Amino acid sequence: MDTTLNYSPNFEIKKRKPKQIKFIIFHYTGMKKETEAIERLTNIKSKVSSHYLIKNNGEIVIMVPDLYEAWHAGVSSWKNFKSLNKNSIGIEISNPGHNSNYKKFSKKQIQSIKKLSKFLIEKYKINQKNILGHSDIAPDRKKDPGEKFPWKYLAQFGIGKWHSLPHKTLVKNRRKKISLADKKNFYLNLSKFGYSIKRPKKQKKDKFLNFINSAFQRRFRKDLIDGKIDQECLLISKNLVKKLD
């Protein structure tokens, strides 16, 4: 696999063991210019980094060696894991993000995402269900890699989970209201899948749930991201939980 080096000083000095690596976390850089993103990821003052950066032209840049903990996830949780930097590899993809004319990821970027992910999955025996976006592990803070990230396409190659429901079924159930009992089941399904439903102390319940719902939709129901749970969302959550077995 062709890569270039541009090391970041932002990482934990203590080396970790390969078996500690259990997750891949995708991000977008969220900056207007790629050069600015690279500057930030390699600037000691920013205290931010990732293991890899995928440039607009598909070039894969190594910034922090795999066995060192890069600073990419921040305050985060998934299942029983907290602060996922310790157990993950962070991949930044050059993209201006939601605040700066969010755009589709290029074909060259997608091919590099696929190539790099397959390499890491095989090397560290990473489970398909542990391949996540930043918004999955920090829904109240982050939107990346966003609804334009090709989750459905990548899942065909064992990179992340996807549901198996037909499009017609989904559209038919979109915006259909669900009962309180079904809402509880939806959050139970999300919890089983891995989302942390535990609300931070300072966060209002409705606002926090809206963040969770939007993160779920941004990944699995990109056609309508409104933070409201309907029959379509419930069906997707059920299907995903079935696929965990």
Backbone torsions as a table, in degrees:
resi	resn	phi	psi	omega
1	MET	NA	124.1	-178.4
2	ASP	-76.5	128.5	178.0
3	THR	-140.5	160.9	170.4
4	THR	-120.8	164.0	-177.2
5	LEU	-111.4	135.1	171.5
6	ASN	-152.9	80.5	-169.0
7	TYR	-67.0	141.6	175.2
8	SER	-101.3	143.3	177.2
9	PRO	-83.6	-0.9	-172.6
10	ASN	-94.3	85.5	178.7
11	PHE	-159.7	163.8	177.1
12	GLU	-78.7	134.4	-175.1
13	ILE	-69.5	-33.5	-179.0
14	LYS	-69.1	128.6	-179.2
15	LYS	-76.2	146.7	177.0
16	ARG	-108.9	165.2	179.5
17	LYS	-87.4	147.9	-179.1
18	PRO	-53.6	-35.7	-177.2
19	LYS	-69.1	-14.4	177.0
20	GLN	-74.4	-20.1	-178.5
21	ILE	-80.3	109.9	-175.3
22	LYS	-123.1	-12.1	-174.5
23	PHE	-132.0	151.7	164.2
24	ILE	-116.4	129.5	179.6
25	ILE	-118.3	122.5	177.9
26	PHE	-92.9	140.9	177.8
27	HIS	-134.0	162.7	159.1
28	TYR	-111.0	157.4	-175.3
29	THR	-71.1	-32.7	177.1
30	GLY	68.2	29.4	178.3
31	MET	-129.3	147.1	-174.0
32	LYS	-59.8	-43.2	-176.9
33	LYS	-113.4	138.9	178.8
34	GLU	-62.1	-38.4	-179.8
35	THR	-62.3	-36.1	178.2
36	GLU	-68.1	-38.3	178.4
37	ALA	-63.7	-43.4	179.0
38	ILE	-64.1	-42.0	177.7
39	GLU	-58.8	-44.0	-178.4
40	ARG	-67.3	-42.8	-177.2
41	LEU	-70.4	-17.0	-179.4
42	THR	-113.4	5.8	-179.7
43	ASN	-92.5	121.6	-176.8
44	ILE	-59.9	-27.1	-178.9
45	LYS	-73.7	-25.9	-176.5
46	SER	-72.9	-27.6	-177.9
47	LYS	57.0	33.0	179.4
48	VAL	-131.4	142.4	177.5
49	SER	-160.4	179.9	171.1
50	SER	-151.6	167.9	177.9
51	HIS	-76.1	-37.7	-178.0
52	TYR	-135.2	151.2	169.9
53	LEU	-126.1	132.1	173.8
54	ILE	-106.9	114.9	-175.3
55	LYS	-76.6	171.2	-179.7
56	ASN	-57.6	-33.9	-179.0
57	ASN	-86.5	5.7	178.1
58	GLY	90.8	-5.3	179.5
59	GLU	-62.8	134.1	179.6
60	ILE	-98.8	121.0	-178.5
61	VAL	-110.2	126.7	174.4
62	ILE	-85.8	125.0	-179.0
63	MET	-112.5	-36.0	176.6
64	VAL	-136.9	128.1	177.5
65	PRO	-58.3	146.2	-173.5
66	ASP	-51.5	-38.2	-172.3
67	LEU	-83.5	9.0	172.2
68	TYR	-115.5	146.8	-176.6
69	GLU	-81.6	111.8	177.5
70	ALA	-84.6	160.1	-176.6
71	TRP	-101.8	80.6	-174.5
72	HIS	-123.1	-28.2	-171.9
73	ALA	-92.1	-32.8	-178.1
74	GLY	65.2	-151.5	177.7
75	VAL	-65.9	116.3	-171.7
76	SER	-156.5	158.8	176.5
77	SER	-156.5	148.9	176.8
78	TRP	-157.0	123.2	-173.8
79	LYS	53.7	-123.9	-179.3
80	ASN	-96.0	8.0	-178.4
81	PHE	-93.2	135.1	175.4
82	LYS	-120.1	151.3	179.2
83	SER	48.8	74.4	-169.3
84	LEU	-68.5	-5.8	175.3
85	ASN	-51.5	-38.9	-174.6
86	LYS	-61.9	-30.0	-171.4
87	ASN	-121.6	17.9	-173.4
88	SER	-136.3	164.2	169.4
89	ILE	-111.5	127.6	-178.5
90	GLY	-99.1	130.1	177.5
91	ILE	-119.0	114.1	176.1
92	GLU	-92.2	136.9	177.8
93	ILE	-119.5	128.1	-177.8
94	SER	-62.1	117.8	179.8
95	ASN	-167.6	134.0	-177.1
96	PRO	-64.2	-20.7	174.6
97	GLY	80.6	179.4	-172.5
98	HIS	-61.8	-28.7	-177.5
99	ASN	-88.1	-4.3	-175.4
100	SER	-144.1	58.9	176.5
101	ASN	63.0	57.6	177.4
102	TYR	-48.0	130.2	-175.7
103	LYS	-128.2	168.1	176.6
104	LYS	-66.2	148.6	174.7
105	PHE	-75.8	139.8	-175.9
106	SER	-71.7	159.0	178.9
107	LYS	-60.2	-38.2	179.1
108	LYS	-66.5	-38.4	176.8
109	GLN	-63.4	-44.9	-177.8
110	ILE	-62.8	-40.8	178.6
111	GLN	-65.3	-36.1	178.0
112	SER	-72.0	-37.3	175.0
113	ILE	-58.1	-45.9	-179.0
114	LYS	-63.4	-48.0	-177.6
115	LYS	-63.2	-48.0	-178.4
116	LEU	-66.0	-43.3	-178.9
117	SER	-62.4	-45.5	-179.7
118	LYS	-61.8	-39.3	177.6
119	PHE	-61.6	-46.7	-178.1
120	LEU	-70.3	-39.3	179.3
121	ILE	-59.6	-45.5	-179.0
122	GLU	-69.1	-42.5	-176.1
123	LYS	-65.4	-41.4	-174.5
124	TYR	-110.6	9.4	177.7
125	LYS	52.8	49.8	-177.4
126	ILE	-81.6	129.4	-179.9
127	ASN	-70.0	141.9	-179.2
128	GLN	-55.3	-34.4	-177.7
129	LYS	-75.8	-7.4	-179.6
130	ASN	-103.4	22.3	176.7
131	ILE	-107.6	112.8	-163.8
132	LEU	-134.7	167.1	172.6
133	GLY	-101.6	160.1	179.1
134	HIS	-58.1	-36.5	-179.6
135	SER	-69.4	-22.4	176.4
136	ASP	-68.4	-38.6	-173.4
137	ILE	-97.2	-10.9	177.7
138	ALA	-144.8	60.4	-172.5
139	PRO	-63.4	-24.6	-179.6
140	ASP	-83.4	-6.5	-178.2
141	ARG	-120.7	-29.4	-166.9
142	LYS	-127.1	152.0	176.1
143	LYS	-117.8	-9.2	-174.9
144	ASP	-82.4	152.2	7.3
145	PRO	-81.2	-1.7	171.6
146	GLY	89.8	173.9	-173.4
147	GLU	-71.4	-12.4	178.4
148	LYS	-91.4	-1.4	176.9
149	PHE	-72.3	135.4	-171.5
150	PRO	-82.1	60.8	-177.8
151	TRP	-58.4	-45.3	-176.8
152	LYS	-61.4	-44.8	179.2
153	TYR	-63.3	-46.9	-177.1
154	LEU	-65.0	-33.8	-179.6
155	ALA	-60.9	-26.1	177.2
156	GLN	-62.9	-20.7	-178.3
157	PHE	-109.0	16.4	177.9
158	GLY	78.8	19.6	-179.5
159	ILE	-107.4	92.3	-177.6
160	GLY	86.8	158.8	-179.3
161	LYS	-90.2	151.2	174.6
162	TRP	-146.8	155.0	-179.5
163	HIS	-83.1	170.3	-178.2
164	SER	-120.1	28.3	-178.0
165	LEU	-86.4	138.7	178.9
166	PRO	-68.7	148.2	-176.4
167	HIS	-57.4	-40.0	-179.0
168	LYS	-59.9	-43.1	179.6
169	THR	-62.0	-41.3	-178.7
170	LEU	-64.8	-50.2	-178.8
171	VAL	-62.1	-38.0	180.0
172	LYS	-61.2	-32.0	-176.3
173	ASN	-100.4	2.4	-179.3
174	ARG	-69.2	135.5	179.1
175	ARG	68.7	6.0	175.4
176	LYS	-77.8	127.8	-176.9
177	LYS	-68.3	152.4	177.8
178	ILE	-125.2	160.5	-178.1
179	SER	-77.8	168.7	176.5
180	LEU	-61.6	-37.5	178.5
181	ALA	-63.3	-40.4	178.3
182	ASP	-67.4	-35.0	177.0
183	LYS	-62.8	-42.2	177.4
184	LYS	-61.5	-40.1	178.4
185	ASN	-65.1	-37.8	178.2
186	PHE	-59.5	-48.4	-178.8
187	TYR	-69.8	-30.3	174.6
188	LEU	-65.1	-42.2	177.2
189	ASN	-62.8	-42.7	179.6
190	LEU	-62.4	-40.2	178.9
191	SER	-64.3	-41.4	178.1
192	LYS	-64.4	-37.6	-179.5
193	PHE	-68.3	-33.7	176.4
194	GLY	141.3	-16.9	-179.0
195	TYR	-61.9	139.8	177.6
196	SER	-87.4	113.8	-176.8
197	ILE	-91.9	-4.6	-179.1
198	LYS	-70.5	121.7	-174.7
199	ARG	-81.0	132.6	173.5
200	PRO	-60.5	147.2	-173.5
201	LYS	-56.2	-39.6	-175.6
202	LYS	-83.7	-6.8	-175.7
203	GLN	-92.3	133.1	175.5
204	LYS	-70.1	143.5	-173.3
205	LYS	-57.6	-51.4	-176.9
206	ASP	-60.9	-41.0	-178.9
207	LYS	-66.6	-42.9	-179.9
208	PHE	-64.3	-44.2	179.1
209	LEU	-63.4	-34.8	176.7
210	ASN	-63.4	-38.9	176.4
211	PHE	-62.9	-45.5	179.8
212	ILE	-61.2	-48.6	-178.4
213	ASN	-59.8	-43.8	-178.9
214	SER	-65.7	-38.3	178.1
215	ALA	-63.8	-42.8	177.7
216	PHE	-61.7	-46.9	-179.1
217	GLN	-66.2	-40.1	-179.3
218	ARG	-59.1	-30.4	179.9
219	ARG	-91.7	-44.1	-170.4
220	PHE	-110.4	-9.8	179.5
221	ARG	-145.9	67.0	-170.7
222	LYS	-69.8	-16.6	-178.9
223	ASP	-68.7	-24.3	179.9
224	LEU	-145.9	103.6	178.9
225	ILE	-111.2	92.6	-177.0
226	ASP	-123.1	-1.4	179.5
227	GLY	74.7	5.6	-179.0
228	LYS	-107.2	134.7	-178.0
229	ILE	-88.6	128.2	178.1
230	ASP	-128.2	-173.1	-176.8
231	GLN	-62.3	-36.3	179.2
232	GLU	-61.4	-47.3	179.5
233	CYS	-60.9	-42.1	179.7
234	LEU	-61.1	-44.8	-179.8
235	LEU	-63.2	-41.7	178.9
236	ILE	-63.3	-44.1	-179.2
237	SER	-61.8	-41.1	178.2
238	LYS	-62.5	-45.2	-178.0
239	ASN	-63.5	-41.0	179.8
240	LEU	-64.1	-41.2	179.2
241	VAL	-64.2	-39.1	176.8
242	LYS	-58.7	-35.3	-176.8
243	LYS	-77.7	-7.0	178.5
244	LEU	-76.6	-22.7	-177.4
245	ASP	-69.9	NA	NA
